[in-house]
Amino acid sequence: MHRTQVNLEDEQYRWLKHQAGSAGSIAAVVRRLIDSARSQRVDSDHDPAIRYLLDQPPARGSKETSVTTLDRELYGG
């Protein structure tokens, strides 16, 4: 296990407290949310950002790379 700290907005904290209920813990809710998100597979063929990064991984050097051109390539401009 790793211990971590996160800053939450008041509404986020209230929501987590409500989800935890009187007997639960916020940490347990966060772990469940993370596990749920991790279990959902991302279809890279239908996600242009992931597809772009898989097809053209970031590179080093003076030329433009996928990191510097990502917005332009995905959204035009």
PDB file of N, CA, C and O in Angstrom:
ATOM      1  N   MET A   1       0.841  -1.184   0.000  1.00  0.00           N
ATOM      2  CA  MET A   1       0.000   0.000   0.000  1.00  0.00           C
ATOM      3  C   MET A   1       0.883   1.243   0.000  1.00  0.00           C
ATOM      4  O   MET A   1       1.987   1.248   0.544  1.00  0.00           O
ATOM      5  N   HIS A   2       0.371   2.276  -0.616  1.00  0.00           N
ATOM      6  CA  HIS A   2       1.040   3.576  -0.633  1.00  0.00           C
ATOM      7  C   HIS A   2       0.105   4.606  -0.032  1.00  0.00           C
ATOM      8  O   HIS A   2      -1.107   4.565  -0.244  1.00  0.00           O
ATOM      9  N   ARG A   3       0.666   5.506   0.701  1.00  0.00           N
ATOM     10  CA  ARG A   3      -0.110   6.596   1.288  1.00  0.00           C
ATOM     11  C   ARG A   3       0.042   7.797   0.370  1.00  0.00           C
ATOM     12  O   ARG A   3       1.138   8.099  -0.102  1.00  0.00           O
ATOM     13  N   THR A   4      -1.080   8.484   0.121  1.00  0.00           N
ATOM     14  CA  THR A   4      -1.037   9.670  -0.718  1.00  0.00           C
ATOM     15  C   THR A   4      -1.964  10.730  -0.146  1.00  0.00           C
ATOM     16  O   THR A   4      -2.812  10.445   0.700  1.00  0.00           O
ATOM     17  N   GLN A   5      -1.792  11.928  -0.609  1.00  0.00           N
ATOM     18  CA  GLN A   5      -2.610  13.043  -0.144  1.00  0.00           C
ATOM     19  C   GLN A   5      -3.201  13.717  -1.365  1.00  0.00           C
ATOM     20  O   GLN A   5      -2.540  13.845  -2.395  1.00  0.00           O
ATOM     21  N   VAL A   6      -4.452  14.150  -1.246  1.00  0.00           N
ATOM     22  CA  VAL A   6      -5.096  14.836  -2.356  1.00  0.00           C
ATOM     23  C   VAL A   6      -5.913  15.999  -1.801  1.00  0.00           C
ATOM     24  O   VAL A   6      -6.547  15.882  -0.752  1.00  0.00           O
ATOM     25  N   ASN A   7      -5.891  17.109  -2.511  1.00  0.00           N
ATOM     26  CA  ASN A   7      -6.708  18.262  -2.129  1.00  0.00           C
ATOM     27  C   ASN A   7      -8.027  18.182  -2.873  1.00  0.00           C
ATOM     28  O   ASN A   7      -8.048  17.992  -4.089  1.00  0.00           O
ATOM     29  N   LEU A   8      -9.121  18.325  -2.151  1.00  0.00           N
ATOM     30  CA  LEU A   8     -10.457  18.223  -2.734  1.00  0.00           C
ATOM     31  C   LEU A   8     -11.231  19.507  -2.526  1.00  0.00           C
ATOM     32  O   LEU A   8     -11.053  20.210  -1.531  1.00  0.00           O
ATOM     33  N   GLU A   9     -12.090  19.796  -3.480  1.00  0.00           N
ATOM     34  CA  GLU A   9     -13.039  20.890  -3.306  1.00  0.00           C
ATOM     35  C   GLU A   9     -14.051  20.459  -2.246  1.00  0.00           C
ATOM     36  O   GLU A   9     -14.211  19.265  -1.991  1.00  0.00           O
ATOM     37  N   ASP A  10     -14.728  21.415  -1.633  1.00  0.00           N
ATOM     38  CA  ASP A  10     -15.709  21.095  -0.591  1.00  0.00           C
ATOM     39  C   ASP A  10     -16.767  20.115  -1.092  1.00  0.00           C
ATOM     40  O   ASP A  10     -17.113  19.158  -0.400  1.00  0.00           O
ATOM     41  N   GLU A  11     -17.276  20.357  -2.291  1.00  0.00           N
ATOM     42  CA  GLU A  11     -18.318  19.484  -2.849  1.00  0.00           C
ATOM     43  C   GLU A  11     -17.791  18.067  -3.091  1.00  0.00           C
ATOM     44  O   GLU A  11     -18.501  17.090  -2.857  1.00  0.00           O
ATOM     45  N   GLN A  12     -16.564  17.963  -3.552  1.00  0.00           N
ATOM     46  CA  GLN A  12     -15.976  16.644  -3.766  1.00  0.00           C
ATOM     47  C   GLN A  12     -15.849  15.887  -2.440  1.00  0.00           C
ATOM     48  O   GLN A  12     -16.154  14.697  -2.363  1.00  0.00           O
ATOM     49  N   TYR A  13     -15.401  16.582  -1.414  1.00  0.00           N
ATOM     50  CA  TYR A  13     -15.244  15.963  -0.109  1.00  0.00           C
ATOM     51  C   TYR A  13     -16.595  15.519   0.455  1.00  0.00           C
ATOM     52  O   TYR A  13     -16.719  14.412   0.977  1.00  0.00           O
ATOM     53  N   ARG A  14     -17.608  16.389   0.347  1.00  0.00           N
ATOM     54  CA  ARG A  14     -18.941  16.028   0.844  1.00  0.00           C
ATOM     55  C   ARG A  14     -19.479  14.812   0.107  1.00  0.00           C
ATOM     56  O   ARG A  14     -20.078  13.925   0.716  1.00  0.00           O
ATOM     57  N   TRP A  15     -19.265  14.769  -1.211  1.00  0.00           N
ATOM     58  CA  TRP A  15     -19.750  13.630  -1.991  1.00  0.00           C
ATOM     59  C   TRP A  15     -19.073  12.338  -1.534  1.00  0.00           C
ATOM     60  O   TRP A  15     -19.736  11.319  -1.342  1.00  0.00           O
ATOM     61  N   LEU A  16     -17.738  12.386  -1.361  1.00  0.00           N
ATOM     62  CA  LEU A  16     -17.018  11.199  -0.895  1.00  0.00           C
ATOM     63  C   LEU A  16     -17.478  10.771   0.489  1.00  0.00           C
ATOM     64  O   LEU A  16     -17.655   9.579   0.742  1.00  0.00           O
ATOM     65  N   LYS A  17     -17.675  11.738   1.396  1.00  0.00           N
ATOM     66  CA  LYS A  17     -18.160  11.412   2.739  1.00  0.00           C
ATOM     67  C   LYS A  17     -19.516  10.722   2.662  1.00  0.00           C
ATOM     68  O   LYS A  17     -19.766   9.741   3.362  1.00  0.00           O
ATOM     69  N   HIS A  18     -20.389  11.246   1.801  1.00  0.00           N
ATOM     70  CA  HIS A  18     -21.719  10.647   1.635  1.00  0.00           C
ATOM     71  C   HIS A  18     -21.603   9.223   1.093  1.00  0.00           C
ATOM     72  O   HIS A  18     -22.289   8.316   1.566  1.00  0.00           O
ATOM     73  N   GLN A  19     -20.729   9.029   0.098  1.00  0.00           N
ATOM     74  CA  GLN A  19     -20.541   7.697  -0.473  1.00  0.00           C
ATOM     75  C   GLN A  19     -19.994   6.723   0.562  1.00  0.00           C
ATOM     76  O   GLN A  19     -20.349   5.544   0.559  1.00  0.00           O
ATOM     77  N   ALA A  20     -19.145   7.206   1.432  1.00  0.00           N
ATOM     78  CA  ALA A  20     -18.537   6.344   2.444  1.00  0.00           C
ATOM     79  C   ALA A  20     -19.553   5.937   3.503  1.00  0.00           C
ATOM     80  O   ALA A  20     -19.452   4.851   4.074  1.00  0.00           O
ATOM     81  N   GLY A  21     -20.528   6.795   3.768  1.00  0.00           N
ATOM     82  CA  GLY A  21     -21.518   6.481   4.798  1.00  0.00           C
ATOM     83  C   GLY A  21     -20.904   6.517   6.182  1.00  0.00           C
ATOM     84  O   GLY A  21     -19.730   6.849   6.350  1.00  0.00           O
ATOM     85  N   SER A  22     -21.694   6.180   7.148  1.00  0.00           N
ATOM     86  CA  SER A  22     -21.223   6.273   8.537  1.00  0.00           C
ATOM     87  C   SER A  22     -20.220   5.182   8.890  1.00  0.00           C
ATOM     88  O   SER A  22     -19.388   5.384   9.776  1.00  0.00           O
ATOM     89  N   ALA A  23     -20.276   4.032   8.222  1.00  0.00           N
ATOM     90  CA  ALA A  23     -19.370   2.930   8.574  1.00  0.00           C
ATOM     91  C   ALA A  23     -18.198   2.792   7.619  1.00  0.00           C
ATOM     92  O   ALA A  23     -17.250   2.064   7.910  1.00  0.00           O
ATOM     93  N   GLY A  24     -18.245   3.482   6.477  1.00  0.00           N
ATOM     94  CA  GLY A  24     -17.204   3.327   5.472  1.00  0.00           C
ATOM     95  C   GLY A  24     -16.111   4.354   5.608  1.00  0.00           C
ATOM     96  O   GLY A  24     -16.136   5.203   6.500  1.00  0.00           O
ATOM     97  N   SER A  25     -15.154   4.265   4.715  1.00  0.00           N
ATOM     98  CA  SER A  25     -14.071   5.236   4.723  1.00  0.00           C
ATOM     99  C   SER A  25     -13.934   5.869   3.351  1.00  0.00           C
ATOM    100  O   SER A  25     -14.232   5.247   2.332  1.00  0.00           O
ATOM    101  N   ILE A  26     -13.484   7.105   3.339  1.00  0.00           N
ATOM    102  CA  ILE A  26     -13.240   7.793   2.073  1.00  0.00           C
ATOM    103  C   ILE A  26     -12.186   7.038   1.274  1.00  0.00           C
ATOM    104  O   ILE A  26     -12.306   6.924   0.054  1.00  0.00           O
ATOM    105  N   ALA A  27     -11.167   6.526   1.931  1.00  0.00           N
ATOM    106  CA  ALA A  27     -10.110   5.781   1.240  1.00  0.00           C
ATOM    107  C   ALA A  27     -10.688   4.576   0.500  1.00  0.00           C
ATOM    108  O   ALA A  27     -10.286   4.288  -0.628  1.00  0.00           O
ATOM    109  N   ALA A  28     -11.624   3.875   1.128  1.00  0.00           N
ATOM    110  CA  ALA A  28     -12.236   2.710   0.480  1.00  0.00           C
ATOM    111  C   ALA A  28     -13.019   3.138  -0.762  1.00  0.00           C
ATOM    112  O   ALA A  28     -12.988   2.451  -1.783  1.00  0.00           O
ATOM    113  N   VAL A  29     -13.717   4.269  -0.677  1.00  0.00           N
ATOM    114  CA  VAL A  29     -14.467   4.777  -1.836  1.00  0.00           C
ATOM    115  C   VAL A  29     -13.513   5.117  -2.962  1.00  0.00           C
ATOM    116  O   VAL A  29     -13.763   4.760  -4.113  1.00  0.00           O
ATOM    117  N   VAL A  30     -12.424   5.800  -2.651  1.00  0.00           N
ATOM    118  CA  VAL A  30     -11.442   6.180  -3.676  1.00  0.00           C
ATOM    119  C   VAL A  30     -10.847   4.936  -4.324  1.00  0.00           C
ATOM    120  O   VAL A  30     -10.703   4.882  -5.545  1.00  0.00           O
ATOM    121  N   ARG A  31     -10.500   3.934  -3.514  1.00  0.00           N
ATOM    122  CA  ARG A  31      -9.945   2.700  -4.086  1.00  0.00           C
ATOM    123  C   ARG A  31     -10.947   2.015  -5.009  1.00  0.00           C
ATOM    124  O   ARG A  31     -10.570   1.524  -6.072  1.00  0.00           O
ATOM    125  N   ARG A  32     -12.231   1.977  -4.611  1.00  0.00           N
ATOM    126  CA  ARG A  32     -13.261   1.373  -5.470  1.00  0.00           C
ATOM    127  C   ARG A  32     -13.399   2.140  -6.781  1.00  0.00           C
ATOM    128  O   ARG A  32     -13.511   1.535  -7.847  1.00  0.00           O
ATOM    129  N   LEU A  33     -13.390   3.477  -6.703  1.00  0.00           N
ATOM    130  CA  LEU A  33     -13.496   4.293  -7.911  1.00  0.00           C
ATOM    131  C   LEU A  33     -12.320   4.053  -8.855  1.00  0.00           C
ATOM    132  O   LEU A  33     -12.501   3.959 -10.069  1.00  0.00           O
ATOM    133  N   ILE A  34     -11.120   3.954  -8.296  1.00  0.00           N
ATOM    134  CA  ILE A  34      -9.928   3.698  -9.114  1.00  0.00           C
ATOM    135  C   ILE A  34     -10.027   2.323  -9.759  1.00  0.00           C
ATOM    136  O   ILE A  34      -9.767   2.180 -10.953  1.00  0.00           O
ATOM    137  N   ASP A  35     -10.402   1.309  -8.980  1.00  0.00           N
ATOM    138  CA  ASP A  35     -10.536  -0.043  -9.524  1.00  0.00           C
ATOM    139  C   ASP A  35     -11.583  -0.098 -10.627  1.00  0.00           C
ATOM    140  O   ASP A  35     -11.399  -0.775 -11.639  1.00  0.00           O
ATOM    141  N   SER A  36     -12.685   0.620 -10.421  1.00  0.00           N
ATOM    142  CA  SER A  36     -13.736   0.656 -11.435  1.00  0.00           C
ATOM    143  C   SER A  36     -13.233   1.306 -12.729  1.00  0.00           C
ATOM    144  O   SER A  36     -13.480   0.793 -13.820  1.00  0.00           O
ATOM    145  N   ALA A  37     -12.535   2.422 -12.603  1.00  0.00           N
ATOM    146  CA  ALA A  37     -12.007   3.106 -13.783  1.00  0.00           C
ATOM    147  C   ALA A  37     -10.977   2.240 -14.499  1.00  0.00           C
ATOM    148  O   ALA A  37     -10.940   2.206 -15.729  1.00  0.00           O
ATOM    149  N   ARG A  38     -10.141   1.541 -13.733  1.00  0.00           N
ATOM    150  CA  ARG A  38      -9.109   0.690 -14.338  1.00  0.00           C
ATOM    151  C   ARG A  38      -9.715  -0.501 -15.060  1.00  0.00           C
ATOM    152  O   ARG A  38      -9.140  -0.994 -16.030  1.00  0.00           O
ATOM    153  N   SER A  39     -10.869  -0.969 -14.601  1.00  0.00           N
ATOM    154  CA  SER A  39     -11.475  -2.157 -15.209  1.00  0.00           C
ATOM    155  C   SER A  39     -12.164  -1.844 -16.538  1.00  0.00           C
ATOM    156  O   SER A  39     -12.453  -2.746 -17.324  1.00  0.00           O
ATOM    157  N   GLN A  40     -12.421  -0.571 -16.777  1.00  0.00           N
ATOM    158  CA  GLN A  40     -13.048  -0.176 -18.039  1.00  0.00           C
ATOM    159  C   GLN A  40     -11.975  -0.060 -19.100  1.00  0.00           C
ATOM    160  O   GLN A  40     -11.087   0.788 -19.013  1.00  0.00           O
ATOM    161  N   ARG A  41     -12.059  -0.895 -20.075  1.00  0.00           N
ATOM    162  CA  ARG A  41     -11.048  -0.889 -21.134  1.00  0.00           C
ATOM    163  C   ARG A  41     -11.259   0.295 -22.059  1.00  0.00           C
ATOM    164  O   ARG A  41     -12.388   0.623 -22.425  1.00  0.00           O
ATOM    165  N   VAL A  42     -10.178   0.920 -22.424  1.00  0.00           N
ATOM    166  CA  VAL A  42     -10.220   2.027 -23.377  1.00  0.00           C
ATOM    167  C   VAL A  42      -9.982   1.452 -24.761  1.00  0.00           C
ATOM    168  O   VAL A  42      -8.990   0.759 -24.986  1.00  0.00           O
ATOM    169  N   ASP A  43     -10.876   1.732 -25.677  1.00  0.00           N
ATOM    170  CA  ASP A  43     -10.738   1.266 -27.056  1.00  0.00           C
ATOM    171  C   ASP A  43      -9.887   2.281 -27.811  1.00  0.00           C
ATOM    172  O   ASP A  43     -10.388   3.310 -28.264  1.00  0.00           O
ATOM    173  N   SER A  44      -8.599   1.982 -27.940  1.00  0.00           N
ATOM    174  CA  SER A  44      -7.684   2.938 -28.556  1.00  0.00           C
ATOM    175  C   SER A  44      -8.013   3.217 -30.016  1.00  0.00           C
ATOM    176  O   SER A  44      -7.626   4.263 -30.538  1.00  0.00           O
ATOM    177  N   ASP A  45      -8.717   2.307 -30.688  1.00  0.00           N
ATOM    178  CA  ASP A  45      -9.084   2.556 -32.079  1.00  0.00           C
ATOM    179  C   ASP A  45     -10.114   3.679 -32.197  1.00  0.00           C
ATOM    180  O   ASP A  45     -10.229   4.301 -33.253  1.00  0.00           O
ATOM    181  N   HIS A  46     -10.862   3.943 -31.124  1.00  0.00           N
ATOM    182  CA  HIS A  46     -11.891   4.978 -31.164  1.00  0.00           C
ATOM    183  C   HIS A  46     -11.542   6.199 -30.322  1.00  0.00           C
ATOM    184  O   HIS A  46     -12.360   7.111 -30.195  1.00  0.00           O
ATOM    185  N   ASP A  47     -10.364   6.234 -29.755  1.00  0.00           N
ATOM    186  CA  ASP A  47      -9.921   7.392 -28.988  1.00  0.00           C
ATOM    187  C   ASP A  47      -8.772   8.047 -29.739  1.00  0.00           C
ATOM    188  O   ASP A  47      -7.660   7.520 -29.740  1.00  0.00           O
ATOM    189  N   PRO A  48      -9.023   9.193 -30.382  1.00  0.00           N
ATOM    190  CA  PRO A  48      -7.989   9.782 -31.232  1.00  0.00           C
ATOM    191  C   PRO A  48      -6.719  10.164 -30.482  1.00  0.00           C
ATOM    192  O   PRO A  48      -5.630  10.084 -31.051  1.00  0.00           O
ATOM    193  N   ALA A  49      -6.828  10.576 -29.226  1.00  0.00           N
ATOM    194  CA  ALA A  49      -5.629  10.958 -28.481  1.00  0.00           C
ATOM    195  C   ALA A  49      -4.746   9.755 -28.217  1.00  0.00           C
ATOM    196  O   ALA A  49      -3.531   9.821 -28.403  1.00  0.00           O
ATOM    197  N   ILE A  50      -5.345   8.657 -27.787  1.00  0.00           N
ATOM    198  CA  ILE A  50      -4.561   7.448 -27.525  1.00  0.00           C
ATOM    199  C   ILE A  50      -4.010   6.884 -28.827  1.00  0.00           C
ATOM    200  O   ILE A  50      -2.844   6.494 -28.882  1.00  0.00           O
ATOM    201  N   ARG A  51      -4.819   6.833 -29.867  1.00  0.00           N
ATOM    202  CA  ARG A  51      -4.369   6.309 -31.152  1.00  0.00           C
ATOM    203  C   ARG A  51      -3.178   7.119 -31.660  1.00  0.00           C
ATOM    204  O   ARG A  51      -2.204   6.547 -32.149  1.00  0.00           O
ATOM    205  N   TYR A  52      -3.251   8.441 -31.548  1.00  0.00           N
ATOM    206  CA  TYR A  52      -2.181   9.318 -32.012  1.00  0.00           C
ATOM    207  C   TYR A  52      -0.885   9.028 -31.258  1.00  0.00           C
ATOM    208  O   TYR A  52       0.180   8.907 -31.863  1.00  0.00           O
ATOM    209  N   LEU A  53      -0.985   8.919 -29.930  1.00  0.00           N
ATOM    210  CA  LEU A  53       0.211   8.680 -29.133  1.00  0.00           C
ATOM    211  C   LEU A  53       0.788   7.287 -29.377  1.00  0.00           C
ATOM    212  O   LEU A  53       2.002   7.102 -29.301  1.00  0.00           O
ATOM    213  N   LEU A  54      -0.058   6.317 -29.666  1.00  0.00           N
ATOM    214  CA  LEU A  54       0.442   4.980 -29.979  1.00  0.00           C
ATOM    215  C   LEU A  54       1.104   4.948 -31.355  1.00  0.00           C
ATOM    216  O   LEU A  54       2.129   4.294 -31.548  1.00  0.00           O
ATOM    217  N   ASP A  55       0.504   5.660 -32.305  1.00  0.00           N
ATOM    218  CA  ASP A  55       1.048   5.668 -33.668  1.00  0.00           C
ATOM    219  C   ASP A  55       2.283   6.550 -33.783  1.00  0.00           C
ATOM    220  O   ASP A  55       3.196   6.232 -34.545  1.00  0.00           O
ATOM    221  N   GLN A  56       2.328   7.657 -33.037  1.00  0.00           N
ATOM    222  CA  GLN A  56       3.427   8.607 -33.123  1.00  0.00           C
ATOM    223  C   GLN A  56       3.890   8.986 -31.723  1.00  0.00           C
ATOM    224  O   GLN A  56       3.583  10.080 -31.250  1.00  0.00           O
ATOM    225  N   PRO A  57       4.618   8.106 -31.054  1.00  0.00           N
ATOM    226  CA  PRO A  57       5.044   8.408 -29.689  1.00  0.00           C
ATOM    227  C   PRO A  57       5.930   9.647 -29.640  1.00  0.00           C
ATOM    228  O   PRO A  57       6.597   9.978 -30.621  1.00  0.00           O
ATOM    229  N   PRO A  58       5.936  10.332 -28.498  1.00  0.00           N
ATOM    230  CA  PRO A  58       6.781  11.530 -28.362  1.00  0.00           C
ATOM    231  C   PRO A  58       8.244  11.215 -28.639  1.00  0.00           C
ATOM    232  O   PRO A  58       8.740  10.135 -28.317  1.00  0.00           O
ATOM    233  N   ALA A  59       8.912  12.171 -29.236  1.00  0.00           N
ATOM    234  CA  ALA A  59      10.331  12.007 -29.567  1.00  0.00           C
ATOM    235  C   ALA A  59      11.113  13.173 -28.988  1.00  0.00           C
ATOM    236  O   ALA A  59      10.538  14.131 -28.472  1.00  0.00           O
ATOM    237  N   ARG A  60      12.425  13.076 -29.081  1.00  0.00           N
ATOM    238  CA  ARG A  60      13.285  14.169 -28.627  1.00  0.00           C
ATOM    239  C   ARG A  60      13.928  14.825 -29.838  1.00  0.00           C
ATOM    240  O   ARG A  60      14.111  14.197 -30.880  1.00  0.00           O
ATOM    241  N   GLY A  61      14.260  16.072 -29.687  1.00  0.00           N
ATOM    242  CA  GLY A  61      14.934  16.752 -30.775  1.00  0.00           C
ATOM    243  C   GLY A  61      14.349  18.114 -31.030  1.00  0.00           C
ATOM    244  O   GLY A  61      13.430  18.551 -30.338  1.00  0.00           O
ATOM    245  N   SER A  62      14.890  18.789 -32.035  1.00  0.00           N
ATOM    246  CA  SER A  62      14.454  20.155 -32.299  1.00  0.00           C
ATOM    247  C   SER A  62      13.212  20.213 -33.175  1.00  0.00           C
ATOM    248  O   SER A  62      12.546  21.248 -33.219  1.00  0.00           O
ATOM    249  N   LYS A  63      12.879  19.127 -33.875  1.00  0.00           N
ATOM    250  CA  LYS A  63      11.677  19.126 -34.710  1.00  0.00           C
ATOM    251  C   LYS A  63      10.441  18.988 -33.848  1.00  0.00           C
ATOM    252  O   LYS A  63      10.504  18.528 -32.708  1.00  0.00           O
ATOM    253  N   GLU A  64       9.300  19.401 -34.420  1.00  0.00           N
ATOM    254  CA  GLU A  64       8.051  19.244 -33.696  1.00  0.00           C
ATOM    255  C   GLU A  64       7.765  17.764 -33.497  1.00  0.00           C
ATOM    256  O   GLU A  64       8.043  16.948 -34.377  1.00  0.00           O
ATOM    257  N   THR A  65       7.216  17.422 -32.354  1.00  0.00           N
ATOM    258  CA  THR A  65       6.878  16.036 -32.042  1.00  0.00           C
ATOM    259  C   THR A  65       5.394  15.943 -31.747  1.00  0.00           C
ATOM    260  O   THR A  65       4.684  16.949 -31.746  1.00  0.00           O
ATOM    261  N   SER A  66       4.938  14.745 -31.499  1.00  0.00           N
ATOM    262  CA  SER A  66       3.525  14.564 -31.195  1.00  0.00           C
ATOM    263  C   SER A  66       3.114  15.355 -29.959  1.00  0.00           C
ATOM    264  O   SER A  66       1.950  15.735 -29.828  1.00  0.00           O
ATOM    265  N   VAL A  67       4.040  15.605 -29.064  1.00  0.00           N
ATOM    266  CA  VAL A  67       3.723  16.383 -27.869  1.00  0.00           C
ATOM    267  C   VAL A  67       3.407  17.824 -28.243  1.00  0.00           C
ATOM    268  O   VAL A  67       2.464  18.406 -27.707  1.00  0.00           O
ATOM    269  N   THR A  68       4.175  18.405 -29.146  1.00  0.00           N
ATOM    270  CA  THR A  68       3.966  19.804 -29.506  1.00  0.00           C
ATOM    271  C   THR A  68       2.906  19.985 -30.579  1.00  0.00           C
ATOM    272  O   THR A  68       2.408  21.096 -30.758  1.00  0.00           O
ATOM    273  N   THR A  69       2.550  18.940 -31.291  1.00  0.00           N
ATOM    274  CA  THR A  69       1.581  19.080 -32.382  1.00  0.00           C
ATOM    275  C   THR A  69       0.263  18.370 -32.106  1.00  0.00           C
ATOM    276  O   THR A  69      -0.606  18.357 -32.978  1.00  0.00           O
ATOM    277  N   LEU A  70       0.079  17.783 -30.934  1.00  0.00           N
ATOM    278  CA  LEU A  70      -1.090  16.969 -30.639  1.00  0.00           C
ATOM    279  C   LEU A  70      -2.391  17.717 -30.876  1.00  0.00           C
ATOM    280  O   LEU A  70      -3.254  17.223 -31.601  1.00  0.00           O
ATOM    281  N   ASP A  71      -2.558  18.899 -30.283  1.00  0.00           N
ATOM    282  CA  ASP A  71      -3.813  19.649 -30.452  1.00  0.00           C
ATOM    283  C   ASP A  71      -4.075  19.960 -31.917  1.00  0.00           C
ATOM    284  O   ASP A  71      -5.199  19.812 -32.396  1.00  0.00           O
ATOM    285  N   ARG A  72      -3.048  20.388 -32.623  1.00  0.00           N
ATOM    286  CA  ARG A  72      -3.217  20.749 -34.032  1.00  0.00           C
ATOM    287  C   ARG A  72      -3.621  19.528 -34.858  1.00  0.00           C
ATOM    288  O   ARG A  72      -4.494  19.619 -35.721  1.00  0.00           O
ATOM    289  N   GLU A  73      -2.992  18.401 -34.597  1.00  0.00           N
ATOM    290  CA  GLU A  73      -3.267  17.182 -35.359  1.00  0.00           C
ATOM    291  C   GLU A  73      -4.665  16.646 -35.068  1.00  0.00           C
ATOM    292  O   GLU A  73      -5.357  16.189 -35.977  1.00  0.00           O
ATOM    293  N   LEU A  74      -5.078  16.700 -33.810  1.00  0.00           N
ATOM    294  CA  LEU A  74      -6.375  16.153 -33.433  1.00  0.00           C
ATOM    295  C   LEU A  74      -7.529  17.077 -33.757  1.00  0.00           C
ATOM    296  O   LEU A  74      -8.579  16.621 -34.210  1.00  0.00           O
ATOM    297  N   TYR A  75      -7.351  18.378 -33.532  1.00  0.00           N
ATOM    298  CA  TYR A  75      -8.462  19.298 -33.620  1.00  0.00           C
ATOM    299  C   TYR A  75      -8.323  20.330 -34.730  1.00  0.00           C
ATOM    300  O   TYR A  75      -9.192  21.186 -34.894  1.00  0.00           O
ATOM    301  N   GLY A  76      -7.231  20.255 -35.496  1.00  0.00           N
ATOM    302  CA  GLY A  76      -7.020  21.209 -36.569  1.00  0.00           C
ATOM    303  C   GLY A  76      -6.533  22.545 -36.031  1.00  0.00           C
ATOM    304  O   GLY A  76      -6.514  22.781 -34.823  1.00  0.00           O
ATOM    305  N   GLY A  77      -6.148  23.394 -36.935  1.00  0.00           N
ATOM    306  CA  GLY A  77      -5.761  24.731 -36.464  1.00  0.00           C
ATOM    307  C   GLY A  77      -4.398  25.146 -36.859  1.00  0.00           C
ATOM    308  O   GLY A  77      -3.966  26.247 -36.520  1.00  0.00           O
TER     309      GLY A  77
END
